[in-house]
Amino acid sequence: MLQLRPSCECCDRDLPGDSTDALICSFECTFCRACAERLGLRCPNCGGPLLARPPRLGEALARNPASTERIFKPAGCAP
């Protein structure tokens, strides 16, 4: 199951579990759409592509909430 990290690693913007604005790499590094586009849709950590994270909705989100662990690495997000 996806961890659904709660924020963008670059700008710390909130990205709740039901957000359609979150993009992730295969390691679940999480970015908002604006930062991901600024990074050329490539993860600054692994170099992999950043793709839309599927939102978790309704009862599924209630039963399996998003993570509360925030990862914030603005120094690694320079274009």
N, CA, C and O atoms as CSV, one atom per row, in Angstrom:
chain,resi,resn,atom,element,x,y,z
A,1,MET,N,N,0.842,-1.166,0.000
A,1,MET,CA,C,0.000,0.000,0.000
A,1,MET,C,C,0.897,1.242,0.000
A,1,MET,O,O,1.923,1.283,0.679
A,2,LEU,N,N,0.493,2.244,-0.766
A,2,LEU,CA,C,1.255,3.497,-0.811
A,2,LEU,C,C,1.220,4.193,0.547
A,2,LEU,O,O,0.212,4.170,1.252
A,3,GLN,N,N,2.346,4.811,0.892
A,3,GLN,CA,C,2.464,5.517,2.163
A,3,GLN,C,C,1.651,6.817,2.172
A,3,GLN,O,O,1.199,7.238,3.236
A,4,LEU,N,N,1.455,7.451,1.036
A,4,LEU,CA,C,0.744,8.725,0.927
A,4,LEU,C,C,1.343,9.773,1.868
A,4,LEU,O,O,0.713,10.192,2.839
A,5,ARG,N,N,2.556,10.177,1.560
A,5,ARG,CA,C,3.220,11.204,2.364
A,5,ARG,C,C,2.426,12.508,2.286
A,5,ARG,O,O,1.853,12.826,1.244
A,6,PRO,N,N,2.390,13.262,3.384
A,6,PRO,CA,C,1.452,14.379,3.496
A,6,PRO,C,C,1.899,15.719,2.934
A,6,PRO,O,O,1.163,16.701,3.029
A,7,SER,N,N,3.115,15.779,2.338
A,7,SER,CA,C,3.587,17.089,1.894
A,7,SER,C,C,4.624,16.964,0.783
A,7,SER,O,O,5.193,15.898,0.550
A,8,CYS,N,N,4.849,18.084,0.108
A,8,CYS,CA,C,5.856,18.169,-0.951
A,8,CYS,C,C,7.247,18.256,-0.314
A,8,CYS,O,O,7.465,19.038,0.611
A,9,GLU,N,N,8.175,17.454,-0.815
A,9,GLU,CA,C,9.543,17.476,-0.290
A,9,GLU,C,C,10.258,18.791,-0.579
A,9,GLU,O,O,11.184,19.156,0.144
A,10,CYS,N,N,9.848,19.502,-1.614
A,10,CYS,CA,C,10.541,20.745,-1.984
A,10,CYS,C,C,10.008,21.975,-1.274
A,10,CYS,O,O,10.786,22.769,-0.744
A,11,CYS,N,N,8.685,22.147,-1.254
A,11,CYS,CA,C,8.102,23.385,-0.718
A,11,CYS,C,C,7.283,23.168,0.552
A,11,CYS,O,O,6.793,24.132,1.140
A,12,ASP,N,N,7.127,21.914,0.982
A,12,ASP,CA,C,6.386,21.539,2.193
A,12,ASP,C,C,4.888,21.827,2.094
A,12,ASP,O,O,4.202,21.885,3.114
A,13,ARG,N,N,4.380,22.007,0.879
A,13,ARG,CA,C,2.937,22.207,0.683
A,13,ARG,C,C,2.181,20.962,1.122
A,13,ARG,O,O,2.633,19.845,0.869
A,14,ASP,N,N,1.047,21.137,1.770
A,14,ASP,CA,C,0.211,20.015,2.188
A,14,ASP,C,C,-0.316,19.266,0.972
A,14,ASP,O,O,-0.793,19.871,0.013
A,15,LEU,N,N,-0.224,17.935,1.026
A,15,LEU,CA,C,-0.766,17.063,-0.014
A,15,LEU,C,C,-1.519,15.931,0.675
A,15,LEU,O,O,-0.980,14.838,0.847
A,16,PRO,N,N,-2.767,16.190,1.072
A,16,PRO,CA,C,-3.536,15.161,1.768
A,16,PRO,C,C,-3.725,13.914,0.911
A,16,PRO,O,O,-3.514,13.940,-0.302
A,17,GLY,N,N,-4.117,12.843,1.549
A,17,GLY,CA,C,-4.249,11.556,0.861
A,17,GLY,C,C,-5.192,11.562,-0.323
A,17,GLY,O,O,-5.054,10.739,-1.228
A,18,ASP,N,N,-6.157,12.484,-0.332
A,18,ASP,CA,C,-7.100,12.543,-1.450
A,18,ASP,C,C,-6.708,13.589,-2.502
A,18,ASP,O,O,-7.485,13.869,-3.415
A,19,SER,N,N,-5.513,14.163,-2.377
A,19,SER,CA,C,-5.072,15.192,-3.325
A,19,SER,C,C,-4.818,14.610,-4.716
A,19,SER,O,O,-4.264,13.520,-4.859
A,20,THR,N,N,-5.230,15.352,-5.722
A,20,THR,CA,C,-4.931,14.963,-7.106
A,20,THR,C,C,-3.745,15.761,-7.634
A,20,THR,O,O,-3.434,15.699,-8.823
A,21,ASP,N,N,-3.084,16.509,-6.755
A,21,ASP,CA,C,-1.959,17.363,-7.146
A,21,ASP,C,C,-0.609,16.791,-6.715
A,21,ASP,O,O,0.408,17.476,-6.824
A,22,ALA,N,N,-0.581,15.557,-6.231
A,22,ALA,CA,C,0.658,14.933,-5.768
A,22,ALA,C,C,1.256,14.045,-6.854
A,22,ALA,O,O,0.543,13.310,-7.537
A,23,LEU,N,N,2.576,14.126,-7.002
A,23,LEU,CA,C,3.306,13.252,-7.914
A,23,LEU,C,C,4.364,12.508,-7.118
A,23,LEU,O,O,4.939,13.058,-6.178
A,24,ILE,N,N,4.627,11.252,-7.492
A,24,ILE,CA,C,5.577,10.419,-6.764
A,24,ILE,C,C,6.490,9.670,-7.734
A,24,ILE,O,O,6.173,9.501,-8.911
A,25,CYS,N,N,7.638,9.225,-7.202
A,25,CYS,CA,C,8.520,8.319,-7.950
A,25,CYS,C,C,8.285,6.904,-7.423
A,25,CYS,O,O,7.416,6.702,-6.575
A,26,SER,N,N,9.031,5.939,-7.903
A,26,SER,CA,C,8.827,4.553,-7.470
A,26,SER,C,C,9.216,4.328,-6.006
A,26,SER,O,O,8.838,3.313,-5.421
A,27,PHE,N,N,9.969,5.265,-5.405
A,27,PHE,CA,C,10.319,5.165,-3.990
A,27,PHE,C,C,9.360,5.971,-3.115
A,27,PHE,O,O,9.576,6.097,-1.910
A,28,GLU,N,N,8.312,6.510,-3.713
A,28,GLU,CA,C,7.270,7.292,-3.056
A,28,GLU,C,C,7.739,8.666,-2.585
A,28,GLU,O,O,7.079,9.279,-1.746
A,29,CYS,N,N,8.866,9.165,-3.106
A,29,CYS,CA,C,9.220,10.562,-2.870
A,29,CYS,C,C,8.049,11.360,-3.429
A,29,CYS,O,O,7.535,11.036,-4.499
A,30,THR,N,N,7.629,12.387,-2.726
A,30,THR,CA,C,6.369,13.073,-3.029
A,30,THR,C,C,6.589,14.557,-3.285
A,30,THR,O,O,7.298,15.231,-2.538
A,31,PHE,N,N,5.971,15.055,-4.353
A,31,PHE,CA,C,6.120,16.451,-4.758
A,31,PHE,C,C,4.775,16.998,-5.233
A,31,PHE,O,O,3.941,16.257,-5.753
A,32,CYS,N,N,4.576,18.296,-5.048
A,32,CYS,CA,C,3.387,18.924,-5.618
A,32,CYS,C,C,3.623,19.092,-7.122
A,32,CYS,O,O,4.760,19.021,-7.588
A,33,ARG,N,N,2.577,19.307,-7.854
A,33,ARG,CA,C,2.677,19.411,-9.317
A,33,ARG,C,C,3.610,20.551,-9.738
A,33,ARG,O,O,4.409,20.381,-10.659
A,34,ALA,N,N,3.518,21.711,-9.074
A,34,ALA,CA,C,4.359,22.860,-9.452
A,34,ALA,C,C,5.841,22.532,-9.290
A,34,ALA,O,O,6.635,22.816,-10.187
A,35,CYS,N,N,6.221,21.944,-8.173
A,35,CYS,CA,C,7.637,21.601,-7.963
A,35,CYS,C,C,8.072,20.491,-8.906
A,35,CYS,O,O,9.180,20.537,-9.442
A,36,ALA,N,N,7.220,19.495,-9.118
A,36,ALA,CA,C,7.562,18.398,-10.026
A,36,ALA,C,C,7.817,18.912,-11.434
A,36,ALA,O,O,8.756,18.471,-12.096
A,37,GLU,N,N,6.991,19.839,-11.894
A,37,GLU,CA,C,7.195,20.400,-13.231
A,37,GLU,C,C,8.476,21.221,-13.293
A,37,GLU,O,O,9.187,21.191,-14.298
A,38,ARG,N,N,8.773,21.956,-12.218
A,38,ARG,CA,C,10.017,22.730,-12.164
A,38,ARG,C,C,11.241,21.797,-12.201
A,38,ARG,O,O,12.304,22.177,-12.690
A,39,LEU,N,N,11.075,20.578,-11.680
A,39,LEU,CA,C,12.150,19.588,-11.679
A,39,LEU,C,C,12.182,18.758,-12.959
A,39,LEU,O,O,12.931,17.786,-13.047
A,40,GLY,N,N,11.382,19.130,-13.942
A,40,GLY,CA,C,11.352,18.385,-15.201
A,40,GLY,C,C,10.708,17.017,-15.074
A,40,GLY,O,O,11.007,16.111,-15.852
A,41,LEU,N,N,9.820,16.866,-14.089
A,41,LEU,CA,C,9.117,15.607,-13.808
A,41,LEU,C,C,10.078,14.456,-13.537
A,41,LEU,O,O,9.799,13.307,-13.879
A,42,ARG,N,N,11.222,14.780,-12.912
A,42,ARG,CA,C,12.234,13.795,-12.497
A,42,ARG,C,C,12.495,13.964,-11.011
A,42,ARG,O,O,12.631,15.084,-10.518
A,43,CYS,N,N,12.563,12.855,-10.305
A,43,CYS,CA,C,12.829,12.882,-8.875
A,43,CYS,C,C,14.272,13.334,-8.634
A,43,CYS,O,O,15.193,12.759,-9.216
A,44,PRO,N,N,14.490,14.345,-7.794
A,44,PRO,CA,C,15.854,14.789,-7.526
A,44,PRO,C,C,16.632,13.797,-6.664
A,44,PRO,O,O,17.852,13.909,-6.542
A,45,ASN,N,N,15.945,12.833,-6.069
A,45,ASN,CA,C,16.607,11.850,-5.212
A,45,ASN,C,C,17.107,10.643,-5.993
A,45,ASN,O,O,18.236,10.197,-5.786
A,46,CYS,N,N,16.279,10.111,-6.889
A,46,CYS,CA,C,16.656,8.883,-7.605
A,46,CYS,C,C,16.748,9.066,-9.115
A,46,CYS,O,O,17.265,8.190,-9.808
A,47,GLY,N,N,16.258,10.186,-9.635
A,47,GLY,CA,C,16.299,10.427,-11.075
A,47,GLY,C,C,15.159,9.788,-11.850
A,47,GLY,O,O,15.059,9.946,-13.066
A,48,GLY,N,N,14.301,9.068,-11.141
A,48,GLY,CA,C,13.170,8.405,-11.800
A,48,GLY,C,C,12.061,9.378,-12.154
A,48,GLY,O,O,12.048,10.511,-11.672
A,49,PRO,N,N,11.128,8.942,-12.995
A,49,PRO,CA,C,10.026,9.814,-13.390
A,49,PRO,C,C,9.060,10.052,-12.233
A,49,PRO,O,O,8.850,9.183,-11.387
A,50,LEU,N,N,8.481,11.249,-12.215
A,50,LEU,CA,C,7.444,11.587,-11.248
A,50,LEU,C,C,6.100,11.448,-11.945
A,50,LEU,O,O,5.849,12.078,-12.973
A,51,LEU,N,N,5.243,10.617,-11.374
A,51,LEU,CA,C,3.937,10.314,-11.946
A,51,LEU,C,C,2.850,10.652,-10.934
A,51,LEU,O,O,3.111,10.750,-9.735
A,52,ALA,N,N,1.642,10.827,-11.425
A,52,ALA,CA,C,0.513,11.157,-10.555
A,52,ALA,C,C,0.324,10.079,-9.494
A,52,ALA,O,O,0.285,8.886,-9.797
A,53,ARG,N,N,0.208,10.521,-8.251
A,53,ARG,CA,C,-0.089,9.594,-7.156
A,53,ARG,C,C,-1.595,9.373,-7.135
A,53,ARG,O,O,-2.355,10.342,-7.118
A,54,PRO,N,N,-2.043,8.125,-7.138
A,54,PRO,CA,C,-3.488,7.908,-7.094
A,54,PRO,C,C,-4.059,8.380,-5.757
A,54,PRO,O,O,-3.514,8.051,-4.703
A,55,PRO,N,N,-5.146,9.144,-5.790
A,55,PRO,CA,C,-5.743,9.593,-4.531
A,55,PRO,C,C,-6.461,8.440,-3.835
A,55,PRO,O,O,-7.001,7.546,-4.486
A,56,ARG,N,N,-6.458,8.471,-2.525
A,56,ARG,CA,C,-7.217,7.507,-1.728
A,56,ARG,C,C,-8.450,8.255,-1.234
A,56,ARG,O,O,-8.331,9.291,-0.580
A,57,LEU,N,N,-9.627,7.735,-1.544
A,57,LEU,CA,C,-10.864,8.484,-1.321
A,57,LEU,C,C,-11.774,7.843,-0.284
A,57,LEU,O,O,-11.707,6.642,-0.020
A,58,GLY,N,N,-12.616,8.674,0.289
A,58,GLY,CA,C,-13.729,8.235,1.135
A,58,GLY,C,C,-13.355,7.261,2.233
A,58,GLY,O,O,-12.440,7.498,3.021
A,59,GLU,N,N,-14.089,6.156,2.263
A,59,GLU,CA,C,-13.924,5.152,3.312
A,59,GLU,C,C,-12.525,4.522,3.277
A,59,GLU,O,O,-11.977,4.171,4.321
A,60,ALA,N,N,-11.956,4.382,2.092
A,60,ALA,CA,C,-10.601,3.814,1.987
A,60,ALA,C,C,-9.594,4.709,2.707
A,60,ALA,O,O,-8.694,4.208,3.380
A,61,LEU,N,N,-9.738,6.019,2.572
A,61,LEU,CA,C,-8.844,6.951,3.259
A,61,LEU,C,C,-9.115,6.939,4.766
A,61,LEU,O,O,-8.185,7.047,5.565
A,62,ALA,N,N,-10.363,6.811,5.144
A,62,ALA,CA,C,-10.703,6.756,6.569
A,62,ALA,C,C,-10.124,5.500,7.229
A,62,ALA,O,O,-9.623,5.563,8.352
A,63,ARG,N,N,-10.192,4.367,6.536
A,63,ARG,CA,C,-9.663,3.114,7.075
A,63,ARG,C,C,-8.143,3.044,7.015
A,63,ARG,O,O,-7.511,2.424,7.870
A,64,ASN,N,N,-7.566,3.671,6.016
A,64,ASN,CA,C,-6.119,3.629,5.788
A,64,ASN,C,C,-5.614,5.047,5.569
A,64,ASN,O,O,-5.369,5.445,4.430
A,65,PRO,N,N,-5.455,5.815,6.640
A,65,PRO,CA,C,-5.093,7.220,6.496
A,65,PRO,C,C,-3.690,7.419,5.945
A,65,PRO,O,O,-2.841,6.529,5.998
A,66,ALA,N,N,-3.481,8.604,5.421
A,66,ALA,CA,C,-2.174,8.981,4.905
A,66,ALA,C,C,-1.171,9.065,6.049
A,66,ALA,O,O,-1.543,9.217,7.213
A,67,SER,N,N,0.091,8.965,5.698
A,67,SER,CA,C,1.170,9.113,6.668
A,67,SER,C,C,1.166,10.527,7.243
A,67,SER,O,O,0.673,11.457,6.605
A,68,THR,N,N,1.705,10.686,8.424
A,68,THR,CA,C,1.877,12.012,9.020
A,68,THR,C,C,3.342,12.436,8.993
A,68,THR,O,O,3.677,13.540,9.421
A,69,GLU,N,N,4.210,11.569,8.494
A,69,GLU,CA,C,5.647,11.865,8.437
A,69,GLU,C,C,5.951,12.815,7.292
A,69,GLU,O,O,5.791,12.459,6.125
A,70,ARG,N,N,6.389,14.023,7.624
A,70,ARG,CA,C,6.729,15.032,6.620
A,70,ARG,C,C,8.220,14.915,6.290
A,70,ARG,O,O,9.057,14.817,7.187
A,71,ILE,N,N,8.535,14.925,5.016
A,71,ILE,CA,C,9.920,14.928,4.547
A,71,ILE,C,C,10.119,16.221,3.775
A,71,ILE,O,O,9.445,16.464,2.774
A,72,PHE,N,N,11.041,17.048,4.239
A,72,PHE,CA,C,11.253,18.362,3.650
A,72,PHE,C,C,12.737,18.515,3.360
A,72,PHE,O,O,13.552,18.584,4.280
A,73,LYS,N,N,13.090,18.569,2.075
A,73,LYS,CA,C,14.480,18.664,1.635
A,73,LYS,C,C,14.646,19.759,0.599
A,73,LYS,O,O,14.993,19.457,-0.543
A,74,PRO,N,N,14.415,21.015,0.945
A,74,PRO,CA,C,14.478,22.075,-0.065
A,74,PRO,C,C,15.839,22.197,-0.731
A,74,PRO,O,O,15.907,22.617,-1.886
A,75,ALA,N,N,16.909,21.853,-0.061
A,75,ALA,CA,C,18.244,21.973,-0.653
A,75,ALA,C,C,18.427,21.019,-1.836
A,75,ALA,O,O,19.203,21.311,-2.746
A,76,GLY,N,N,17.732,19.899,-1.833
A,76,GLY,CA,C,17.846,18.917,-2.913
A,76,GLY,C,C,16.926,19.182,-4.074
A,76,GLY,O,O,16.865,18.382,-5.007
A,77,CYS,N,N,16.207,20.288,-4.041
A,77,CYS,CA,C,15.196,20.555,-5.069
A,77,CYS,C,C,15.572,21.693,-6.012
A,77,CYS,O,O,14.722,22.191,-6.749
A,78,ALA,N,N,16.805,22.099,-5.995
A,78,ALA,CA,C,17.214,23.166,-6.918
A,78,ALA,C,C,17.111,22.669,-8.352
A,78,ALA,O,O,17.495,21.536,-8.642
A,79,PRO,N,N,16.593,23.510,-9.262
A,79,PRO,CA,C,16.444,23.054,-10.645
A,79,PRO,C,C,17.786,22.832,-11.329
A,79,PRO,O,O,17.827,22.447,-12.498
